[in-house]
Amino acid sequence: MTALEKLDTKNINGKYICVGLDTDIEKIPDYLKNNNDNIFEFNKLIIESTSKNVAAYKFNLAFYESEGIDGIKQLERTLELIPSDILTIGDAKRGDIGNTSQMYAKSLFEHFNFDATTLNPYMGYDSISPFLDYKDKLSFILSLTSNKGADDFEKAILKDGKKLYELVINKVNDWNANHNCGIVFGATQINELEKNITTFQKLPVLVPGVGAQGGNLEDVIKQFMKREKMRLLINVSRSIIYKDNSNDFATLASDELIRLNSIINNCC
């Protein structure tokens, strides 16, 4: 099953939430902190409690790389737990010149065997193309992100009056010959989402920023439903995995995931 097929299958079955496993040792329950496999054990319990209702899992690599080789090993073990029909995203935001990108793509798609990754497009097509050669994978390309710093570059106005992120979306549509491109569009950018959603065409969309960053789930979903466009992943990290800090954290994480799926499927 290709990455796009995994996404479509989950969406057809009413599952849109991507759980971000951005596991921070300082934030996990106290009873796990002294465990030598603390990251793995925390992830294991979250996956066991959420896998029936999740659309994807996203791993921000910084949280694993920061723990050195041990963090990488716990990431590898975690990936082995995920059922084969669930999309996995290596959130690396890569993007470099050709030979380097080839190695990054090989690492993410062959060594770790992620189904998808996130890419930074600002070095141009040759920094993206090695990832797009993996036709069964998905590459979510940063377009308009949810952070305040998006104003610094992404919203810069070009000579033709378009904003830089709008040019990126147009380029990603051009690069989508293998139907393996997507975009990242922040939930906090609701006015820009309403204005630009028709330009997404058939691109899958990864939407960060719901929950702790302040994005409103209902507002985002309404924009997609109005246009019958639902090739969609809503990323939620902290407000699911750190919903509770007791021994029941995994059960309460599952309850929160079910609640969010219900909001989406009952919206509009």
N, C-alpha and C positions, 0 to 999 in steps of 0.2 A: 504494500500500500504506500503510495507516495505521500509526501507531507501535505500536499493540497487535498488529497482524498481523505486523509485523517481529519483535517480541519472541516471539510464539507460534511463528513459523516457526523461529527459532533454537533455542528450547527443544525443540521437537519433534525437531530434528536433534541434540540432545545438547549444545548450546552454551549455557553459562550465565555465562561470565566476561565481565564488563564491564571493559575496560582503561581505567584512568584516565590520560588524557594530561595530567597535571599537571606540565608540563615546566618544570623549574627550571634556568636556565642554569648555575648553580653546580654542578649534579650531572651534566650531560651529559658525554660523553667529551671529553677535552682537545682532540682534533683538530677538534672542531666549534665550540669556544667562540669562535674568532676569525672564524667565518663570519658574514657580515652577515645571513644567513637561518638562524641557528643553531637557533632553535625549530622552524621549518618543516622544515629538513633532518632534524633528530632525529625529529620526528613522522612524516615521510615514510618513513623507514627502519623505524620501528616498525610503521606501518600496512602497509607492503609485506610485512613478515614475519609479521604476525599476522592479517590480514584474513580468511584462509580458516577460521580457527578461533575467532574472537571472536564474542560475542553482541552487543556494543555498545561504543561508545567514549564515555567521559564526560570533559568538559572543565571543570575548575574554573576559572571565569573569572578568579579572582584572579591566577593565574599569567600570564595574558595582559594583563590590565589593568595589572599592575604594570610592564609594559614600555612603557606608553603606546600611542600610535597604531601604532607599529611592531609591538607585540605583538598588537594587534587585527588588523592586516593579515595577520600570519603565522597567526593563528587562522582567518581567512577563507580563506586559501589552503589550509590544512590540511583544512578541511571539504570543499573541492572534491575532495580525494583519496579520500574515503570512499565505497565502493560504495553504491549507492542502497538495497540490501536490508539494510544494517546500521544499527541504531538509533544515533542520536546524542543525547547528553544534555548540555544546557547547565547545568552545576551552578552555579546562581546564588543559590539559597536566597532568592528574592524573596518579597515579601509586604508590601503597603502599601495605602493607601486607594485607592478605585476608580480615579480618573483616572490616578494614578501606576502602578497595576498594569496598566492598559490599555496604557500606553506600554512597560512592562517586557515584557508579553506580546508586543506588536508587535515589539519588538527581538529577542526570543529566537526567536519562531516565524515571523516574516516576514523580518526583515533577515538574521539568521543561519540561519534555516530549520532550527533544531534540531527533532528529533522529540519531544523531551521536556525537562523541566526539573525542578528541585527547588524546593520552596516552603516557606516558614515560615508556619504557620497561626495564629500567636498574635495577629493583628489580626482574625481572624474571617473569615466567609464572603465578605464583600464584598472582601476583599483577595485572595481565591483565584478568585472567579468569572470575572474577565476571562480567565484562563488556560483555564478549563473551557469557555469559549465556542468554543475551537478543538477541535472534536470529534474530529479525526483525530490530535491530539497526545496526549501523556501528561504528567501532572503528578504527580511523586512528592513527597508531603507528609511533612515531618519528623514522625515519631511518637516513636521512641525511638532516640537517636543513640548512637554508639559511644564518645564521649568521656566523660571522668570528670565533666565539668560537667553531664552529663545528670541527675545527682542534684539539681542546684540547683532546677530547675523541672519537668522532664519527669516525675519520679517523685514530685512533690508529691501528697500524699493529699488528696482532696476530701471534702466533707461526707458523701457517700454511700459512702465507703470506697474508691472507685475512685481510681486514680492518673491524673494529668493526661494522660499519653500514652495511656491506655486510652480516655479521653474523645475524644481526637483520632482514634483509630482508628474509634470509633463514628461520629463526625462525617464522616469521609472516606467511610465506607460510605454514609451518607445523601447525600453530595454526588456520588456516583458514577452519577448518572442517565444520563450520556452514555458510561459505561464508559471513561472516560479519566482516572480517578484511580488512583494507586498510593500506597504508603507507603515511607518509609525506616525501616529497623529494623536497628540495629547488631549486628554479629556478636559483639561482646563481651558482649552482653546475653542469654546463652544461656538462663538460667533464666526470664527474662521472655518469651523467644521460645517456649519450651515451654508456658508458661502461657497465652499469648495467641494462638497461631497460628490457632486455630479461629475467632477473631473477625475474621481477615483476609478471610474469605469469598472473593470472586473478585478481590480487589485484587492487582495485580502488586506485587512487593516488590523494592526495591533494598537490598541488604545491603552496607554498607561495614564496614570494620574487620578484614577478614581479612588476615593477613600482618603488616605492620609494626606495626599497632595491637594485635595480639595475639589476634584472633579465630581460632577453629579451624574450618577449612573442613569437615572431616568432621562435627563436632558440629552445624553449621548444616544441612548437607544431610540428615542423619538426621532432624531435626525435620520438614523438608518432606516427605521421602519417606514417613515414617510416616503422613502424612495425605494422600498422593498429591496434594500441592499443589506444582506446579513452575512457576508463572508467576513466574519468578525471575531476578534478575540479581545475581551476586556481584561486587562491585566490588573490583578489585585494581589498585593503582597502582604504588607504589614497588617492590614485590617482583617486578614484571614489568619495568617500563621501566628500572629501575636494577639489574637482576639482575647486570649486568656493566658495566664501564666501559672495556672495550677496544674495538678496531675491530670486534669481533664481537658487540657488544652487542645488535644487532637479532636475530641468529640465536639467541642465548641467551635473549632475551625470548620468542621464539617457542617455544623448547623448554619454557620454564617454563609458558607458556599451555597447551601440549599436555599437560603433566604435570598441571596443575590440572583440566583437562577430564577426564582419565583418572580422577583421584581421584573426581570427581563421578559419572561414569558407571559406575564400578565399586563405588560405595559401597553398603553394605547388601545 
